[in-house]
Amino acid sequence: MTFNSLEYIFFLPCIWVIYSILGQRYRWFFLLFASLVFYLSLEVPYLLGVLAMVALASYGFGLLIGRTSVLRTRKLFLWAGI
């Protein structure tokens, strides 16, 4: 599934609706699950490597954002992580 596929056009609204219905406590887990489903649909030969790199990079940028109190630097780390 790519961003310009018909599957993605249906996938994204479904994820958004379920996310908005869920309580705050379970949203992070659901987004993690939805992102794994999206990555698993890519059919990349080295899928585990790609998933590990994305997860580690996201976690690292999250730690950097949490340690920084300057708003401009936090936004910089946020955009670098995206």
C-alpha positions in Angstrom: 0.0 0.0 0.0 1.4 3.3 -1.0 0.2 6.8 -0.2 -1.4 7.2 -3.6 -3.2 3.9 -3.7 -6.9 3.1 -3.4 -6.2 1.0 -0.3 -4.6 3.9 1.5 -7.6 6.1 0.7 -9.8 3.7 2.7 -7.1 2.8 5.3 -6.5 6.4 6.6 -10.1 7.4 7.3 -10.7 4.0 9.1 -7.7 4.7 11.3 -8.8 8.2 12.0 -12.3 7.1 13.0 -11.1 4.4 15.3 -8.5 6.7 16.8 -11.1 9.3 17.6 -13.4 6.7 19.2 -10.7 5.2 21.4 -9.9 6.6 24.8 -6.6 8.5 25.4 -5.1 5.5 27.2 -5.2 3.2 24.1 -4.5 5.7 21.3 -0.7 5.2 21.3 -1.1 1.4 21.1 -3.6 1.7 18.2 -1.3 4.1 16.3 1.6 1.7 16.8 -0.5 -1.2 15.5 -1.8 0.9 12.5 1.7 1.9 11.5 2.9 -1.7 11.7 0.0 -2.7 9.4 0.9 0.0 7.0 4.6 -1.0 6.9 3.8 -4.7 6.6 1.8 -3.9 3.5 4.8 -2.4 1.8 6.3 -5.8 0.9 9.9 -4.6 1.4 12.5 -7.4 1.4 14.1 -6.0 4.5 11.0 -5.1 6.3 12.2 -5.9 9.8 15.2 -3.6 9.3 13.1 -0.8 8.0 10.7 -1.1 11.0 13.6 -1.2 13.5 15.2 1.9 12.0 11.9 3.8 12.0 11.1 2.8 15.6 14.6 3.7 16.9 14.7 7.0 15.1 11.2 7.9 16.3 12.1 6.9 19.9 15.4 8.8 19.7 13.7 12.0 18.5 11.1 11.6 21.2 13.8 11.5 23.8 15.4 14.6 22.4 12.1 16.5 22.4 11.5 15.5 26.0 15.0 16.6 27.2 14.8 20.0 25.5 12.9 23.0 27.0 13.5 25.4 24.1 10.4 25.5 21.9 12.3 26.2 18.7 14.6 23.3 19.3 11.7 21.0 20.1 10.0 21.9 16.8 13.3 21.2 15.0 13.5 17.8 16.5 9.9 17.1 15.8 10.3 18.0 12.1 13.5 16.0 11.8 11.7 13.0 13.3 8.9 13.2 10.8 
